[in-house]
Amino acid sequence: MSSIFAKLLFSTLCMLFLLKTHSLVFADQRLAIVYPVIQNFKSMITSDPLGVTKSWIGSDICNYKGFYCDNPPDNNSAIALASIDFNGFHLSASTLDGFIDKLPDIALFHANSNNFIGTITSQITKLPYLYELDLSNNRFSGPFPIAVLGMNTLTFLDIRFNFFSGGVPQQIFTQNLEILFINNNLLTQKLPENLASSSIFLLTLANNKFVGPIPRNLPKALSSLTEVVLLNNELTGCLPHEIGYFQEAVVFDVGNNQLTGPLPFSLSCLEKVEVVNLAGNMFYGIVPEIVCAGLVNLVNFSLSDNYFTHVGPFCRMLIQRGVLDVGKNCIHDLPFQRSVMECADFFAKPKICPFMWFHSFFPCKFPFQNSQVSSIP
């Protein structure tokens, strides 16, 4: 009897909900379609500390807090739910399935700093207009959301500060994305070896578990990047001379990895760079004067916690200006260096870089000269 009563109660509630929906007057039929989707999602929210959902009542969806309407691309006279901005709302829900994927006209979905969990539904591939997806600083988990692969409309993807794990599909680097933030997850794999040219200009891979060397073709493929952030991973090997192809970079950060070798002279090709962080690795040798003299826009240049042995006059000028940090190295006429014994122990175990003979080549115009120096492929 109790199960029959429960079914009757559920049916009654559904009928009441349908009657209520039919009694509401919406500005457009497209809004009427998403109304039950929103109300269903509202019923799934387990925490709303800011009282956001109190505004999610009635037919005026365009005035719900966090919801924004516009004319859809296929009908300039229609009114549709075009974007959602839940940033900083601190909402909690067990899933976004059945919500985001049921909003057919959505173009922007921003949900930074909430407590959403679960995985990303594969049904989002059916959203024809979605071009910005921000799910950062939540509690999503599982493998990389492969549903975003092949979404040609998507130009902005931010899934940082979650618990995604495993590998990252190589295709994500070569689709139409302009901004890709996947830092602060549990992603682990080698960086892709063979990438075609990419349109990405902001890429952050920091604070994951990426391993292996920086592939030689990566700088060429991602030459449009303005920020190269590989901080706090488990990268090994040497900096390839092709690093000089990052000529649009304003930030170049590979700090706190396990990289080694001398610095390639091509680092001086990063003419626009303002921040260079190579700290916390195992780089060694002479700090190239051509790098210190050629990077005229430097604001912060950190080489601390490595094994460099010498800096010349240009580099010492940067030290005096507070731009260059060479603390905890093996430059024993400067303060705050490693002990002689620690340095001797490091150099007793030689580190050999492949293609070291290319370290003096430049994939750009030779600094301070007008002549073009040919690059080494």
C-alpha positions in Angstrom: 0.0 0.0 0.0 2.8 2.4 0.9 4.4 2.0 -2.6 1.0 2.6 -4.3 0.5 5.7 -2.2 4.0 7.0 -3.0 3.4 6.6 -6.7 0.0 8.4 -6.5 1.7 11.2 -4.6 4.5 11.5 -7.2 1.9 11.5 -10.0 -0.1 14.2 -8.2 3.0 16.4 -7.7 3.9 16.0 -11.4 0.5 17.0 -12.4 0.5 20.0 -10.1 3.9 21.0 -11.5 2.7 20.8 -15.1 -0.4 22.8 -14.3 1.7 25.4 -12.6 4.0 25.6 -15.6 1.1 25.9 -18.0 -0.4 28.7 -15.9 2.8 30.8 -16.2 3.3 33.2 -19.0 6.8 33.3 -20.6 8.3 35.9 -22.8 9.2 33.2 -25.3 8.5 29.5 -25.8 12.3 28.9 -25.5 12.1 30.1 -21.9 9.1 27.8 -21.2 11.2 24.8 -22.4 14.1 25.5 -19.9 11.8 26.4 -17.0 11.3 22.8 -15.8 15.0 22.1 -16.3 15.9 24.9 -14.0 13.3 23.9 -11.4 14.5 20.3 -11.4 18.1 21.5 -10.9 17.0 23.8 -8.1 15.5 20.7 -6.3 18.9 19.0 -6.6 20.9 21.8 -4.9 21.8 20.7 -1.4 23.5 23.9 -0.2 22.8 27.6 -1.1 24.6 29.7 1.5 24.0 33.0 -0.4 20.3 32.3 -1.0 20.8 32.5 -4.8 18.0 30.1 -5.7 15.3 32.2 -3.9 15.1 34.3 -7.0 14.5 31.3 -9.2 10.7 31.5 -9.1 8.1 32.6 -11.6 8.2 32.9 -15.4 10.8 35.8 -15.6 13.8 33.5 -16.0 15.9 36.4 -17.4 15.8 38.0 -14.0 16.8 34.9 -12.1 20.1 35.5 -10.3 22.9 34.1 -12.4 20.8 33.7 -15.6 21.1 36.0 -18.7 19.0 36.1 -21.8 19.7 37.2 -25.4 18.6 36.7 -28.9 19.7 33.3 -30.2 21.8 33.1 -33.3 19.1 31.4 -35.3 16.4 33.9 -34.6 17.1 37.5 -33.8 13.5 38.2 -32.7 13.4 35.3 -30.1 14.5 35.5 -26.4 16.5 32.6 -25.0 18.6 31.7 -22.0 22.0 32.5 -23.5 24.4 32.4 -20.5 24.8 31.3 -16.9 27.2 32.8 -14.4 27.3 31.0 -11.1 30.8 32.2 -10.2 31.3 32.4 -6.5 27.8 31.2 -5.6 29.1 28.3 -3.5 26.2 26.1 -4.6 26.4 22.4 -3.9 24.9 19.6 -6.1 25.8 16.0 -6.9 25.8 16.5 -10.7 25.2 19.0 -13.5 23.8 16.2 -15.7 20.3 16.9 -16.8 20.9 20.6 -16.4 23.7 22.1 -18.6 23.0 19.6 -21.4 19.3 20.5 -21.4 19.8 24.2 -22.1 19.8 24.2 -25.9 20.6 27.9 -26.5 23.4 28.2 -23.9 26.5 30.0 -25.1 28.4 30.6 -21.9 28.4 28.5 -18.7 30.6 29.8 -15.9 30.5 28.0 -12.5 33.8 28.9 -10.8 34.0 28.4 -7.1 31.1 26.1 -6.3 30.8 22.6 -4.9 29.6 20.7 -7.9 30.8 17.1 -8.1 30.6 14.1 -10.4 31.8 14.0 -14.0 30.9 16.0 -17.2 28.1 14.5 -19.2 28.8 13.6 -22.8 25.5 15.2 -23.8 27.1 18.7 -23.8 28.3 17.8 -27.3 24.8 18.5 -28.5 24.9 22.2 -27.4 25.3 24.0 -30.7 26.3 27.5 -29.4 28.4 26.7 -26.3 31.8 28.6 -26.6 32.8 29.2 -23.0 32.8 26.5 -20.3 34.3 27.3 -16.9 34.0 24.6 -14.3 37.0 25.6 -12.3 37.4 25.3 -8.5 34.8 22.6 -8.0 35.0 19.0 -7.0 34.7 17.3 -10.4 36.6 14.0 -10.8 37.1 11.2 -13.2 39.0 11.2 -16.5 39.5 14.3 -18.6 36.1 15.3 -20.0 36.5 13.9 -23.5 33.0 15.2 -24.3 34.6 18.6 -25.2 36.6 17.0 -28.0 35.2 18.0 -31.4 33.1 20.8 -30.0 34.1 23.2 -32.7 32.2 26.1 -31.1 34.2 25.9 -27.9 37.0 28.5 -27.6 37.4 28.7 -23.8 37.8 25.7 -21.4 38.7 26.1 -17.8 38.6 23.0 -15.6 41.4 23.9 -13.2 41.3 23.2 -9.4 39.3 19.9 -9.7 40.2 16.3 -9.4 40.4 15.1 -13.0 43.0 12.4 -13.4 44.7 10.3 -16.1 45.8 11.4 -19.5 44.8 14.4 -21.6 43.7 13.7 -25.2 46.2 15.1 -27.7 43.2 16.5 -29.8 42.4 19.0 -27.2 45.5 21.0 -28.0 44.7 21.3 -31.7 41.0 22.1 -31.8 39.6 25.7 -32.0 40.4 26.5 -28.3 42.0 29.9 -27.6 42.2 29.5 -23.8 42.8 26.2 -22.0 43.3 26.0 -18.3 43.7 22.5 -16.9 46.1 23.2 -14.0 45.7 22.0 -10.4 44.3 18.6 -11.2 45.7 15.0 -11.0 46.5 14.7 -14.7 49.6 12.6 -15.6 51.2 11.7 -18.9 53.9 12.8 -21.2 53.4 16.1 -23.1 52.3 15.3 -26.7 55.1 14.7 -29.1 53.5 15.5 -32.4 51.2 18.5 -32.4 49.9 20.4 -35.4 49.7 24.2 -35.2 47.4 25.4 -32.5 45.4 28.6 -32.0 45.7 28.5 -28.2 47.3 31.6 -26.7 46.7 30.9 -23.0 47.6 27.5 -21.7 48.2 26.5 -18.1 49.3 23.0 -17.2 50.8 23.7 -13.8 50.4 21.7 -10.6 49.6 18.3 -12.3 51.8 15.3 -12.8 53.0 15.7 -16.3 56.2 13.7 -16.9 59.0 13.3 -19.5 60.8 16.0 -21.5 59.4 19.1 -23.2 59.0 17.9 -26.8 61.1 19.7 -29.4 58.1 20.5 -31.6 55.9 21.9 -28.8 57.1 25.5 -29.0 56.5 25.6 -32.8 53.1 24.1 -32.5 52.1 26.5 -29.7 54.0 29.5 -30.9 51.0 31.8 -30.3 51.1 31.2 -26.5 51.3 34.4 -24.4 51.6 32.4 -21.2 53.6 29.1 -21.0 53.0 27.7 -17.5 54.3 24.2 -16.7 55.1 24.9 -13.0 55.1 22.1 -10.4 55.0 19.0 -12.6 57.5 16.1 -13.0 59.1 17.1 -16.3 62.6 15.8 -17.0 65.3 16.3 -19.6 66.7 19.5 -21.0 65.2 22.7 -22.4 65.3 22.3 -26.2 66.7 25.2 -28.3 63.2 25.3 -29.9 62.0 27.1 -26.8 62.9 30.2 -28.7 59.8 29.8 -30.8 57.6 31.0 -27.9 58.2 34.5 -29.2 54.7 35.7 -28.1 55.2 34.6 -24.5 54.9 37.1 -21.7 55.2 34.5 -19.0 57.5 31.4 -19.3 57.3 29.3 -16.1 58.8 25.8 -15.8 59.7 26.1 -12.2 59.8 23.2 -9.7 60.3 20.3 -12.1 63.3 18.0 -12.7 64.7 19.8 -15.8 68.5 19.9 -16.2 71.2 21.0 -18.6 72.6 24.4 -19.6 70.3 27.2 -20.7 69.9 27.4 -24.5 70.8 30.8 -26.0 67.5 30.8 -27.8 65.8 31.8 -24.5 66.8 35.3 -25.6 64.3 35.1 -28.5 61.5 35.6 -26.1 61.5 39.3 -26.7 58.1 40.0 -25.1 58.7 38.0 -22.0 58.3 39.7 -18.6 58.4 36.8 -16.2 60.8 33.8 -16.5 60.7 31.2 -13.8 63.2 28.3 -14.0 63.7 27.9 -10.2 63.7 24.6 -8.5 65.3 22.5 -11.2 68.7 21.1 -11.9 70.0 23.6 -14.6 73.7 24.2 -14.5 76.6 26.0 -16.2 77.0 29.7 -17.1 74.0 31.9 -17.2 74.2 33.2 -20.8 74.9 36.9 -21.0 73.0 37.1 -24.2 69.8 36.1 -22.3 70.3 38.7 -19.6 71.1 41.4 -22.1 68.5 40.4 -24.7 65.3 40.1 -22.6 64.7 43.8 -22.2 61.2 43.5 -20.8 62.1 41.3 -17.9 60.4 42.1 -14.6 61.1 38.9 -12.8 63.8 36.3 -13.7 64.2 33.5 -11.2 67.1 31.0 -11.5 67.2 30.1 -7.8 67.6 26.6 -6.5 69.6 25.3 -9.5 73.4 24.7 -10.1 74.6 27.6 -12.1 78.3 28.4 -11.7 78.8 31.8 -13.2 77.1 35.1 -14.1 78.6 37.9 -16.2 78.2 41.7 -15.9 74.8 42.0 -17.7 73.3 39.4 -15.4 74.9 41.0 -12.4 73.2 44.3 -13.3 69.8 42.4 -13.2 70.7 41.0 -9.8 71.5 44.6 -8.5 68.1 45.8 -9.9 66.3 43.0 -8.1 65.1 41.4 -11.4 67.3 38.3 -11.4 67.4 35.8 -8.5 70.3 33.4 -8.5 70.1 32.3 -4.8 70.9 28.7 -3.9 73.2 28.0 -6.9 77.0 27.4 -7.1 78.2 31.0 -7.8 80.5 31.2 -4.8 81.4 34.9 -5.1 77.7 35.7 -4.5 75.8 35.2 -1.2 73.1 32.6 -0.3 74.7 29.8 -2.5 74.8 26.1 -2.1 77.8 24.6 -0.2 80.9 23.6 -2.1 80.3 20.0 -1.1 76.8 20.0 -2.4 77.9 21.5 -5.7 80.8 19.0 -6.0 78.4 16.1 -5.4 76.1 17.3 -8.2 78.8 17.8 -10.8 80.3 14.4 -10.0 77.3 12.9 -11.8 77.3 14.3 -15.3 74.0 15.2 -17.0 74.1 15.0 -20.8 71.5 16.7 -23.0 70.6 15.5 -26.5 71.3 18.0 -29.2 73.5 20.1 -27.0 75.4 21.4 -30.0 72.1 23.3 -30.9 72.1 25.3 -27.7 73.9 28.2 -29.4 71.5 28.5 -32.3 68.6 31.0 -32.5 65.2 30.4 -34.1 64.9 34.2 -34.3 66.9 37.2 -35.3 70.2 37.1 -33.6 70.0 39.6 -30.7 71.7 43.0 -31.3 72.1 42.3 -35.0 70.0 42.8 -38.1 71.1 39.7 -39.8 68.8 36.6 -39.8 70.4 33.5 -38.4 68.9 30.3 -39.8 67.1 28.1 -37.4 67.8 24.4 -36.8 64.8 22.2 -37.5 
